Amino acid sequence: MASIILKPGREKPLLRHHPWIFSGAIDKIEETPKPGETVQILSHDKKRLGCGAYSPHSQIMVRMWSFDSEEEISRDFFRSRLDQAIKLRKVLFQKKEVTGFRLVNAESDGIPGLIVDRYEKFLVCQFLATGAEHWKQDIVSILEELISPQGIYERSDADVRKKEGLPQVKGVLTGKEPPDLVEIQEGMCRFYVDVKNGHKTGFYLDQRDNRAILAKYAQGKEVLNCFSYTGGFGIVALKSGAEKVINIDSSASALGIAEKNLELNNLDPSRSQLIEGDVFTLLRGCRDKSIKFDIIVLDPPKFVASKGQIERASRGYKDLNLLAFTLLKPGGLLFTFSCSGLLETDLFQKIVADAALDAKRDAQIVLRMSQASDHPVALNFPEASYLKGLICRVL
Ligand code: SAH
C-alpha cells in the first residue's frame, strides 16, 4: 500500500477523526498510488493514522475510510458500513409511511462521497469522490444484496465531480430503469419524483421533517410557498387544510410535476396557484399591492458556494427575508431556510433578525429546524450539517 506522510502537526484533525486531508497538509507521497486507491496515512514522525482513498486531482487529496490502522479496506468493509447505514433507516422508517429517504449520507455514514437515496423500489446513487467511484461495482452489488431493489440508477451528474477530475455520468447501474416519475409516500402525502432529471437525486428529502412541521400550522391559512420546486411544502399545507397556497419557482419542469402532485393527492386545483417566475420579483409585486399572507415559506437554493461569497449571499438572504416579513399578517409565520453549509447558523439568525428590524416587524423564533434524521451528521464531521431553518412569528 502506498503511504502519505503529513507535514509536522498536520495530523491533528485526523486524531479527532475528521475524514478529509487537504493537499496542503501533505509532505510526501511514497510510491505513486492510482486515483481512488487505498493509501495509508502517516504522521510526520511515522505514526500510522489510518487509511483513505487517494484523489490526486482534488484539493481534498484523501478521504479517510478508517482511523484504525489494522482495518482492511475490502468489499466486507463496505458491506459492514452499508449495513450500519441501512439499520438506522430501518429504525427511522419502520412504519413504512415514508418510502423516499436517504439511505447513505456519505461521510456521516462512514462512506465519504457516497449518497444513496431510496425511492420506493429504486435506489439512486451519487459517487461524488474518487474513492467512492473506485469501489462503485462492489457498492452496487452489496446494495443489490442488502436491499434487492428493482433497479439502481446513477446520478453522478453533480458539479462537485469536476473537482475530483471525474466526468458527469448518469444512467442505469443495474436492474430496471426507473419510470420517468417514481411515486413515493411521505406521511399523508404522495409525491412524484423525477429521479432521472430532477434536482439532486430527484427530491428534497432533507426537508421532510420540516414539511411535517408546516402541516401542524397550515389549517385554514393562506400560504405563499417560495422556491416551491415540485410543490413539497405546498402540497403538505393543502393536505393539512390550508385554504390557499401560491407556489412559485423558476423551473417550469418542476412546476409541471407540482401540478401532477396536486392531482395525485386529490387536491382541488382551485385552492392552489402555480407561478413560474422569480421569487424576488413576485415578493416586490405583492409588497407594492399590499397582498398579505398567513404563512410564507422561503426555501431558496444554495447562495454560498465558497467562503468568498458569504457577504454577497448574506445580502441576498436579508433582502428575501425583509420582503417576506413585510408581507405577513399580524401573527403570521415565516418558515425561512438556508441550505448553505458555509453560512453559520448564528449568522443566519442574525440576518433574519436584521431583516425583521428593517421591515419594522417585531418577531419571535417559534422553532429552529435542521435537516431530516436520515441525513445524520457525524460528530467528527460538522460540515455535514448544512440545512438550517427558523419559524418566526410576527407580532
Ligand atoms: N422547497 C422545495 C425545494 C426548493 S429547492 C422542496 O421542499 O421540495 C430551490 C428551488 O428554487 C429550485 O426548485 C429552483 O428551481 C428554485 N429557484 C432558484 N432560484 C429561483 C428564483 N430566483 N425564483 C424562483 N425560484 C428559484
Boltz pocket constraint, residues with backbone or C-beta under 6 A from the ligand:
constraints:
  - pocket:
      binder: B
      contacts: [[A, 203], [A, 204], [A, 207], [A, 226], [A, 227], [A, 228], [A, 229], [A, 230], [A, 231], [A, 232], [A, 233], [A, 248], [A, 249], [A, 250], [A, 251], [A, 254], [A, 277], [A, 278], [A, 279], [A, 280], [A, 299], [A, 300], [A, 301]]
      max_distance: 6.0
